[in-house]
Amino acid sequence: MNYCAIHIQVLELGTVTAFSPFDARADAEALRKAMKGIGTDEETVLKILTSRNNAQRQEIASAFKTLFGRDLVDDLKSELTGKFETLMVSLMRPTYIFDAHALKHAIKGAGTNEKVLTEILASRTPAEVRNIKQVYLQEYEANLEDKITGETSGYFQRLLVVLLQANRDPDGRVDEGLVEQDAQVLFRAGELKWGTDEEKFITILGTRSVSHLRRVFDKYMTISGFQIEETIDRETSGDLEKLLLAVVKCIRSVPAYFAETLYYSMKGAGTDDDTLIRVMVSRSEIDLLDIRKEFRKNFAKSLHHMIQVKLVFCCQGKQG
């Protein structure tokens, strides 16, 4: 089975919804049959796991253990390999465990994957961040903030910590006076200052509500003549710049941010398979249809077609 087909079938579902009629025991039996003996029926594994939503996959895993006394994820790891295994195992993780697992591996071992920290913490809602922190503590018996601060530094670390507090103002009536004030503060902290007052950017972009910040960005353009992204690009650098830009892009449009993330995961000679899988799985039940629309609008390409073209020469998974 070609790896490209795996992603395309997940993609074609748009945003994954509950399968009907659903029978967890029947699916468990079909999966056991597909993986029992010599060889693995990967088509069956693919068809079942990509057409059920996450809640249904958890029911299947429970039924699998009840019927056969075996762990479904362990069997998938045993019978599959490569990126196919990664995708199927990822699909089996409950949403917040999926994010917690990605964050754990981003800060595990030598070196830190700042890209994963940026992607997840810039794009998740405060409620989602609180759930991720709780799950991380339950799953790994460790405090996520402590782990991240132990592996990061500087203003990048400070903004991550602000985002981890999950205390962004709730959306409500926008105070135009505060909009003007915040836009002026950002202008003075960046374009009008010798050097940059990064703390002002961190506090405002990390704590104000989404609707408020959208108005701030408009006002900032009026005051300065620049988009806020242009100023961030000029006034900051490195991981902080990437995180600030990700926050701004997610304030403007989370689907557009992920469309861009997917585009650059496939642009050029190679493909960032880990990012491609992570985004496809994490957004499959949330806003994948919106991401597809933004992808076509912003890059004049079909996401489906780009995945097909990029992955057509990829290696197939191990057969059983």
Secondary structure, DSSP 8 states (H G I E B T S, - for coil): --HHHHHHHHHHTSS----SS--HHHHHHHHHHHHSSSS--HHHHHHHHHHS-HHHHHHHHHHHHHHHS--HHHHHHHH--HHHHHHHHHHHS-HHHHHHHHHHHHSSSSS--HHHHHHHHHHS-HHHHHHHHHHHHHHHSS-HHHHHHHH--HHHHHHHHHHHHT---------HHHHHHHHHHHHHHTTTSSS--HHHHHHHHHHS-HHHHHHHHHHHHHHHSS-HHHHHHHH--HHHHHHHHHHHHHHH-HHHHHHHHHHHHHSSSS--HHHHHHHHHHHTTTTHHHHHHHHHHHHSS-HHHHHHHHHTTS------
